[in-house]
C-alpha cells in the first residue's frame, strides 16, 4: 500500500515507480486530493499529475479569476453597465434559449 507523503499545503511528491508498482492506489490518491502530485524520475522533477475532476475545477477557477481581473479593470476605467441593462440582456438570453 502506498503512503501519502503529504502535509496540508505541501506538494505531494512520488517517484515514477509508484505509478508502475501500484497504479490503482496511485489513481485513488489522485482522486482523493484536489492538489497536483509531483512525479519524479531518477530523483528529478518530471511530471505533475492530478485527477481530471480536479483539473477541470482548477481550470474553471483560473477562468473565473481572469474574468474578475477584467471586471476590476473595467471598473477602474469607468466602463460600467447599468444594472437594469444587465438584467435586460439576461432576460433576452433566457427568452432565446
N, C-alpha and C positions, 0 to 999 in steps of 0.2 A: 504494500500500500504506500502511495506517495504522500509524503508530508508536505504541508503547505508552509513554505518558509516565508511568511509574510507577517508584517505588523501593520496596524492601521496607518494609512498614509505612506507606506513604504512599498515600492515596486516589488512584486514577487519575481524572483529570478529562478529559472530552472534550466538545467542542461538539456541539450537536444536529445540526449539519450532517454530522458524522462518520457518523451513522446513515443519513441520507438519501443521502450520497455513496457509501457502501460498506457496506451492511447485512451482507453475508456476512462480511466481515472483522471488523466490529464484533461480530457474533454469535460468531464464533470467539474473539475476545478475551474476551468474557464467559464463554465456556465454559472458557477456559484459566486463569482465575483464580478463586479462591474468594472474592475480595473484591468488594464492590459497586463500581460505576463511577458517578461523579457526572457528570451531563449538565448542561451549561449552555445557556442560551438568551439570546442578546444579552448575554453576559458575566455573567449572573446564574445562581445555582444554581437548577435546575429539577426534575430527576428523579434518582433513584438506581436503577440497573439492575443486575441480576445474573441468572445462569442459573437455571433452575428447580431444577436439582440442588443448586446452592449455596444457594438459598433454603430448600429442604427440609432440608438439612443444618443450616443456621443455626437454623431453627425447632426442630428436634429438640434442638439444643444448648441453646436457651433453655428448652425444656420440662424437660430434664434438670436444668439449673441451678435451676429453680423447685422441682423435687422434692427436690433436695439441700438447699435452704434450708429447706423444710418439714421434712425429716428432722432437720436440725440443731436446729430449733426444738422438735420433739418430744423430742429427746434432752435439750435444756436444761430442758424442763418435766417430765422424768422419765417421759414416755409411751413406754415401751419394750415390745417384744414379745419373749417368749422365742423363741430360735431354733428350738426344736422345734415351736412353734406355727406359725411362719412356714413351715417345711418341710411340715407337715401341710396347711396351706392350699394350698401349691403343688402338693402331690401330689393333693389333691382337684380342683384346677383341671385338672391334666393328665388325670386319670381321666375327667372330664366332657367333655372335648373330643375 
